[in-house]
Amino acid sequence: MTSDQNIWTSLPVPAFIIDTEDRITDVNSAGEGFLNASRKAVIGHPVWDQIAVDAPLEESFLRARQQGTPLFVNDVDVGSGNRAPLQCALQIAPLAGHPGSMIMIISPRELAGRMTGGNTVKSAAQSAIGMAEMLAHEIKNPLAGITGAAQLLSMNISQQDLELTDLIVEESRRIVKLLEQVEQFGNLSEPDFKPVNIHDVLDRARRSALLGFGAHMTIIEDYDPSLPLAYGDPDQFLQVVLNLLKNASEAADPKGGKIRLRTYFEHSFRLRRSDGSGHSLPLQIEIIDDGPGLPEKIRGDIFDPFVSGKENGTGLGLALVSKIISDHKGWISADSVPGRTVFRLSLRRAPSETT
C-alpha cells in the first residue's frame, strides 16, 4: 500500500472522491462506516443518491467544480438510506491532478458533541447521586409524618375537607415514589464485566416489553448475526434497553407503533479523550421508533438528570441509561425528528474478541 493510500485509509472522518458526473469513485473506511455500506456497494453510484444533505447544495457544488474553488458548509443534516441524519460540516474541494473531480469530507458534529458532553453528563449524574442520599434522609422521613397526620385528620373532618387530606396523602406518596427512584439511581452497583451476546440481551428485552408495557407495539429485529461479543454487565445492558423500549412505547400512539432493534459493526468508530487516550467502540445498537419525536426544547439535554419530556416524568430514566453506558466506557446519542427517533449505543467488544 502506498503512502497516499495509507493516509486515505487512516482518515478518521468520512471522505469521498466524486468524478465529473457526480459519481462516487472512492470512499475511505470512515465513509463506509458513515453510510453503513461497503465500498463495493457505493462505487459508481451518484453521490446524491447515497448521501442526503438537507440543504440546496447541488448548485454550489457545481459552481465550486467550475471555478476550482473549495466549498464549506457548516451545521447541515447529512444522512443516508441506512442511517438517521447527523448534523455535520462539509468540506468540498477540487482533487489535484484530476480536473473536474472533487473530494468531499464529512465531519459529523454528533461525536464531538457526545465526547465534550460526556464528562458533563457524568458529573451531573454524580451530583444527582449525592443529592439522592440527602433527599432520602431529609425529606422521606418528614413525609411519612405528614402522611400520617393527614390520615389522622381525615377521621374527624367533613367530606369537603376530606378531599384536601386525600390530596395531601396522594401527593406525599408521589414524592416518596420519586425519592425511591432517585435512590435507585444512586444505588447502581459497579458493572460486572464479562463477554455478552448483545442479541440475547435484546431478545430478553423484546420479550419482556411485548408481555408488558409494549404489548401494543410491533418490535422488528434487524440484527447483524456476525456481531462479536460485547464487554459489560448483561443485567445493566438489559436495564438500558428496557428503559429505551419503555420510553418508545409510552411515546407511541396508544393504538400502537413500530420499534426497530438494529445492530451492526462500525470498525472506524473510536473514542478519543482530551488526554489523548482512547479505545474502539465498534458495536452499534440502535433503538428506532416511529413516534412523535423528542420535544425540541429538551432535545440537547435529555441525558441530564431531571430533564423529561413526559407529563409527570422524573427525568431520571435517560440519566441512568447515560450513567450505565458511561460506566461501560461507551457512548450514547439520540437523533430525533417527528416520525423517527434513534437512540444509538456504541459499545466495546469483549477483550477475547479483540484482534
Secondary structure, DSSP 8 states (H G I E B T S, - for coil): --HHHHHHHH-SS-EEEE-TTSBEEEE-HHHHHHHTS-HHHHTTSBHHHH-EESS--HHHHHHHHHHT--EEEEEEEEEETTEEEEEEEEEEEE-TTSTT-EEEEEEEHHHHHHHHHHHHHHHHHHHHHHHHHHHIIIIIHHHHHHHHHHHHHGGGS-HHHHHHHHHHHHHHHHHHHHHHHHHHHHT------EEE-HHHHHHHHHHHHHHTTTTTSEEEEE--TT---EEE-HHHHHHHHHHHHHHHHHHS-TT--EEEEEEEE-TT-EEE-TTS-EEE--EEEEEEE-SS---GGGTTSTTSTT--SSTT--S-HHHHHHHHHHHTT-EEEEEEETTEEEEEEEE-B-GGG--
